[in-house]
Structures are given as structure tokens and as C-alpha cells.
Amino acid sequence: MTPSRRPPDVPERRANRPLREVLDEFLEHTRMLVRRARDMSPAELEYAQQRLEWLADEVWRVTTGRASAP
């Protein structure tokens, strides 16, 4: 169904711009990890994992409106 033919009770999926932005960043970081993980040092992998966890927390925060994940 095209966006112009969407029933009035179905919200636009991309209406939550902050969530879309943090999800895009999360996906971009994940794709980078998939490409580079074998060539990364242990310190780089640890930092990348911490960043991934932070981004996941941001997704949770933006999605739920809470300060941090439980």
C-alpha cells in the first residue's frame, strides 16, 4: 500500500525521527563491526562493543521515553 493510500488509523512508520536516527546509527555501527571485526584489536573490539551497548540503550530510551534500559 502506498503512503498516500494508507488508511487514516495507521500511523506513518517514519514519524519518530529521533528513533529513526538512532536506529540508523545502530545499524551503521553494526555493519561496520561485521566488516571489520576480524581485523580489530582487542581494545577496538571492546570499545566497539561498549558503543553498541550504548546505542542499544539509546534505542531503548528513545522508544520508551525512559532515562535508561532496565
C-alpha positions as CSV (number, residue, x, y, z in Angstrom):
1,M,0.0,0.0,0.0
2,T,1.4,3.4,-0.9
3,P,1.8,6.1,1.8
4,S,-0.9,8.2,0.1
5,R,-3.3,5.2,0.2
6,R,-2.6,4.4,3.9
7,P,-5.7,4.1,6.0
8,P,-6.1,7.0,8.4
9,D,-5.7,4.9,11.5
10,V,-2.3,3.5,10.5
11,P,0.5,6.0,11.6
12,E,3.4,6.7,9.3
13,R,6.3,4.5,10.3
14,R,8.9,7.2,9.9
15,A,7.2,9.8,12.1
16,N,9.6,9.3,15.0
17,R,12.7,11.0,13.6
18,P,14.9,10.7,16.8
19,L,14.2,6.9,16.8
20,R,15.0,6.6,13.1
21,E,18.2,8.4,13.6
22,V,19.4,6.3,16.5
23,L,18.4,3.1,14.7
24,D,20.3,4.2,11.6
25,E,23.4,4.9,13.7
26,F,23.0,1.5,15.4
27,L,22.7,-0.3,12.1
28,E,25.7,1.6,10.6
29,H,27.8,0.6,13.6
30,T,26.7,-3.0,13.4
31,R,27.5,-3.2,9.7
32,M,31.0,-1.7,10.4
33,L,31.6,-4.3,13.0
34,V,30.6,-7.1,10.7
35,R,33.1,-5.9,8.1
36,R,36.0,-5.1,10.4
37,A,35.7,-7.4,13.5
38,R,38.4,-9.9,12.4
39,D,40.9,-7.1,11.8
40,M,40.2,-5.2,15.1
41,S,42.5,-5.2,18.1
42,P,41.0,-6.4,21.4
43,A,40.8,-2.8,22.6
44,E,39.0,-1.8,19.4
45,L,36.6,-4.7,19.8
46,E,35.9,-3.7,23.5
47,Y,35.2,-0.1,22.6
48,A,33.0,-1.2,19.6
49,Q,31.0,-3.4,22.0
50,Q,30.6,-0.6,24.5
51,R,29.4,1.7,21.7
52,L,27.0,-0.9,20.5
53,E,25.6,-1.3,24.0
54,W,25.3,2.5,24.4
55,L,23.4,2.7,21.1
56,A,21.1,-0.1,22.2
57,D,20.4,1.8,25.4
58,E,19.7,4.9,23.2
59,V,17.2,3.0,21.1
60,W,15.5,1.8,24.3
61,R,15.5,5.3,25.8
62,V,14.0,6.9,22.6
63,T,11.5,4.1,22.1
64,T,10.1,4.1,25.7
65,G,10.9,7.7,26.8
66,R,12.7,6.3,29.8
67,A,16.1,7.5,31.1
68,S,17.8,4.1,30.6
69,A,17.2,0.4,30.0
70,P,16.1,-1.7,33.0
